[in-house]
Amino acid sequence: MLDSIKSHIGGDCRVIGVLGYPVQHSLSPAMHNAAIQALSLPLVYVPFEVNPEYLATALEGLSALNAMGANLTIPHKEAAVSLMDELAPMAKRIGSVNTVVFEGGKKIGHSTDGIGFLAPLRERRFQLKGAHCVLIGAGGAARAIVYALAEAGTNVVIINRTCARAERLAAEVNRFRPGIAKHLEWGDGLPVEAACRSCDLVVNATSLGMAPHDKEVVWDLPMRSLLPTAIVYDLVYRPAKTRLMEIAEERGCETINGLKMLVHQGAESFRIWTGLTPPVAVMERAALEQLRSSEV
């Protein structure tokens, strides 16, 4: 991969980066550099570890260096909102930026997380409008997902250990699409069980089940009450099959892990930066290879 990247670096080469803290774990460089190579573009995608206190400086520096754009990952997505000169509608709505375009001296913020999340469901021809979803979590990832689902006409029950956060998020989404979201507390007994039993889609938008703590997780939500027709979508992709997914498959449910969301949100960022159709299959293969090699 290093030799292929070097072959693209010349006087006309422009930089795209991913800013995170930490950032060593990111699969985005492998994924995007594979796409760049496949399309023979004069670009290079570089990871930058940026302490939160230097985020504004880092963004200004990339703009000054005529970088094409950047991805933002934890913990920068929400902090970047106030640093943008312009915000795309979805980024403004959810208060999160994961994609920055440097254009004409301006920093333009986008969020591609919702598009990335919905793509695997649409690939499976899942009927989003009118479906019922149980969303576990009320943090940053959940915000992007619940707005994407609400825009698609999906009814959402948000379940979170801190009920107040779920309540606030549901109220916020209902101002956007009245009556589309409800909230429940994690240990809310029969109401949670009823929500799981009647849902078409379960989404884990927390880090529960993520390696290296995947063996320690005990899912105490009533997932065994799921109908076998439900899809269970876990944003975690380390390990590739989480305990939640194992429980779902024991019920006969179809499962999706978070790798496809990562690939599709990256592909949408690539489209925004370059205006080109991204080679999604190439990006997914590169991400999967990088993931496997990091687990050896």
C-alpha positions in Angstrom: 0.0 0.0 0.0 2.8 2.4 0.8 4.3 2.1 -2.7 1.0 2.8 -4.3 0.5 5.9 -2.1 3.9 7.2 -3.0 3.2 6.9 -6.7 0.4 9.4 -6.3 2.4 12.1 -4.5 3.6 14.9 -6.8 3.2 18.6 -7.2 -0.5 18.3 -8.0 -1.2 16.0 -5.1 -3.8 17.2 -2.5 -4.3 15.9 1.0 -7.3 14.6 2.7 -7.0 13.7 6.4 -8.8 12.1 9.3 -8.5 13.9 12.6 -9.1 12.0 15.8 -7.7 11.4 19.3 -6.6 8.7 19.2 -6.6 7.9 15.5 -4.3 4.9 15.1 -7.2 2.4 15.0 -8.9 4.2 12.1 -9.7 2.0 9.0 -10.3 5.2 6.9 -6.8 5.6 5.5 -6.7 2.1 4.1 -10.2 2.5 2.7 -9.8 5.9 1.1 -6.3 5.3 -0.3 -7.6 2.1 -1.9 -10.3 4.2 -3.6 -7.8 6.9 -4.6 -5.5 4.2 -6.1 -8.4 2.5 -8.0 -9.4 5.8 -9.6 -5.7 7.0 -10.1 -6.4 10.4 -8.4 -3.7 12.8 -7.4 -4.7 12.6 -3.7 -3.4 11.1 -0.5 -5.4 10.3 2.7 -3.5 10.7 5.9 -4.3 10.1 9.6 -3.6 13.0 12.0 -3.8 12.6 15.8 -5.1 15.9 17.0 -5.6 16.8 20.7 -9.0 18.4 21.1 -7.4 21.7 22.2 -5.7 22.0 18.8 -8.7 21.1 16.6 -9.3 24.7 15.4 -5.6 25.2 14.6 -5.4 21.9 12.8 -8.4 22.7 10.6 -7.1 26.2 9.8 -3.7 24.6 8.9 -5.3 22.1 6.5 -7.2 24.9 4.9 -4.1 27.0 4.5 -2.3 24.0 3.0 -5.0 23.7 0.3 -6.1 20.3 1.6 -9.2 19.0 -0.2 -11.0 17.9 3.0 -11.0 15.9 6.2 -12.9 13.4 8.1 -13.5 13.9 11.9 -13.9 11.1 14.3 -14.1 10.8 18.1 -13.9 13.2 20.0 -14.1 16.0 17.4 -17.5 15.7 15.6 -19.5 17.9 17.9 -16.7 20.4 18.7 -16.2 21.0 15.0 -19.7 22.4 14.5 -18.8 25.9 15.8 -15.6 25.9 13.8 -17.3 25.7 10.4 -18.0 28.6 8.1 -21.0 26.8 6.7 -23.0 23.7 7.6 -24.9 21.3 5.4 -28.5 20.9 6.6 -28.1 17.5 8.2 -24.9 18.5 10.1 -26.7 21.6 11.4 -29.7 19.6 12.4 -27.9 16.9 14.4 -25.1 19.2 15.7 -22.3 17.0 14.4 -19.7 17.1 11.6 -17.7 14.1 10.3 -16.8 15.5 6.9 -15.1 18.8 6.1 -14.7 20.4 2.7 -12.0 23.1 2.3 -13.3 25.4 -0.5 -12.5 29.0 -1.3 -11.0 29.6 2.1 -14.1 28.3 3.9 -14.6 25.2 6.0 -17.9 23.5 5.1 -19.2 20.8 7.4 -21.2 17.8 6.5 -22.5 14.7 8.3 -22.5 11.4 6.3 -23.2 9.1 9.2 -26.9 8.9 8.6 -26.4 8.1 4.9 -23.8 5.5 5.8 -26.2 4.0 8.4 -29.1 3.6 6.1 -27.2 2.2 3.1 -26.9 -1.4 4.3 -30.7 -1.4 5.1 -31.5 -0.1 1.7 -29.3 -2.8 0.1 -31.5 -5.3 1.8 -34.6 -3.5 0.6 -35.7 -3.0 4.2 -38.9 -1.0 4.3 -38.0 2.0 6.4 -41.2 4.0 6.2 -43.6 2.9 8.9 -41.1 0.5 10.4 -40.6 0.3 14.2 -37.0 0.6 15.5 -35.6 0.1 19.0 -32.5 2.3 19.2 -30.1 1.5 22.1 -28.1 4.6 23.1 -28.6 8.4 23.0 -25.1 9.6 22.3 -23.4 11.1 19.2 -23.9 8.1 17.0 -27.5 7.7 18.1 -28.2 11.3 17.1 -27.2 10.8 13.5 -29.1 7.6 13.3 -32.4 8.7 14.9 -32.5 11.7 12.5 -31.8 9.6 9.5 -34.6 7.1 10.6 -37.0 9.9 11.3 -36.4 11.5 7.9 -37.1 8.1 6.3 -40.4 7.8 8.3 -39.3 5.1 10.7 -40.8 5.1 14.3 -38.1 5.0 16.9 -38.1 4.0 20.6 -34.8 5.3 22.2 -33.6 3.2 25.1 -30.8 4.5 27.3 -29.4 3.8 30.7 -29.6 7.6 31.4 -33.3 8.1 30.7 -33.0 11.9 30.6 -30.7 11.8 27.6 -33.1 9.6 25.7 -36.0 11.9 26.6 -34.1 15.0 25.4 -33.2 13.3 22.1 -36.7 12.0 21.5 -38.2 15.5 22.2 -35.7 17.1 19.8 -36.5 14.6 17.0 -40.2 15.1 17.5 -39.8 18.8 16.8 -38.4 17.7 13.4 -40.9 14.9 12.8 -43.8 15.1 15.3 -44.7 11.9 17.0 -41.9 9.8 15.4 -39.8 9.1 18.6 -40.4 7.8 22.1 -38.1 7.1 25.0 -37.7 4.4 27.6 -35.2 3.7 30.4 -33.0 0.6 30.1 -34.6 -1.2 33.0 -38.2 -0.3 32.2 -39.5 -3.9 32.3 -42.6 -4.6 30.3 -42.6 -1.5 28.1 -39.1 -2.3 26.9 -40.0 -6.0 26.3 -43.1 -4.9 24.4 -41.0 -2.5 22.3 -38.6 -5.3 21.4 -41.3 -7.8 20.7 -43.0 -5.4 18.2 -40.0 -3.9 16.5 -38.7 -4.5 12.9 -35.2 -3.2 13.6 -32.9 -3.1 16.6 -29.8 -0.8 16.5 -27.0 -0.7 19.0 -25.5 2.7 18.9 -23.3 2.2 22.0 -19.9 0.7 22.5 -21.3 -2.2 24.4 -19.8 -5.4 23.0 -16.7 -3.8 21.5 -13.4 -5.6 21.8 -11.4 -6.0 24.0 -14.4 -6.0 26.4 -16.8 -8.1 24.2 -16.6 -11.2 26.5 -17.6 -9.1 29.5 -20.9 -7.9 28.1 -24.2 -9.4 29.4 -27.2 -8.1 27.4 -29.9 -7.6 29.9 -32.4 -6.2 27.5 -35.1 -8.7 26.5 -33.6 -9.4 23.0 -34.9 -13.0 23.2 -38.4 -11.6 22.7 -37.5 -10.4 19.2 -39.5 -11.8 16.3 -37.3 -13.7 13.8 -38.3 -11.2 11.1 -36.4 -8.4 12.9 -33.0 -7.1 11.7 -30.4 -6.5 14.4 -27.8 -3.8 13.4 -24.8 -3.4 15.7 -22.6 -0.4 15.0 -19.7 -2.3 16.6 -17.4 -4.1 14.1 -14.7 -5.3 16.5 -15.5 -8.2 16.9 -17.2 -8.9 13.6 -19.9 -10.8 15.4 -20.9 -9.3 18.7 -22.8 -11.0 21.5 -25.9 -9.0 20.5 -25.6 -10.4 17.0 -25.2 -13.9 18.4 -28.3 -13.6 20.5 -30.2 -12.3 17.4 -29.1 -15.1 15.2 -30.2 -17.6 17.8 -33.7 -16.1 17.3 -33.4 -16.4 13.5 -32.9 -12.7 13.0 -30.8 -11.2 10.2 -27.8 -9.2 11.5 -25.5 -6.4 10.3 -22.4 -5.1 11.9 -20.9 -1.6 11.8 -18.3 -2.1 9.1 -20.8 -1.4 6.2 -21.9 1.8 7.9 -18.2 2.8 8.1 -17.7 2.1 4.5 -20.8 3.8 3.2 -20.3 7.0 5.3 -16.7 7.1 4.0 -18.0 6.5 0.4 -20.4 9.5 0.8 -17.5 11.7 2.1 -15.4 10.6 -0.9 -18.3 11.6 -3.2 -18.6 15.0 -1.5 -14.9 15.8 -1.8 -14.3 14.5 -5.4 -17.7 14.6 -7.1 -17.0 11.1 -8.3 -18.8 7.8 -7.8 -16.8 6.0 -5.1 -15.7 2.4 -5.7 -17.6 1.0 -2.7 -16.6 -2.6 -3.1 -12.9 -1.6 -3.3 -13.3 0.5 -0.1 -15.0 -2.3 1.8 -12.4 -4.9 0.8 -9.6 -2.6 1.9 -11.3 -1.9 5.3 -12.0 -5.6 5.9 -8.4 -6.5 5.1 -7.0 -3.8 7.4 -9.4 -4.9 10.1 -8.3 -8.6 9.8 -4.7 -7.7 9.8 -5.1 -5.6 13.0 -6.7 -8.5 14.8 -3.8 -10.9 14.1 
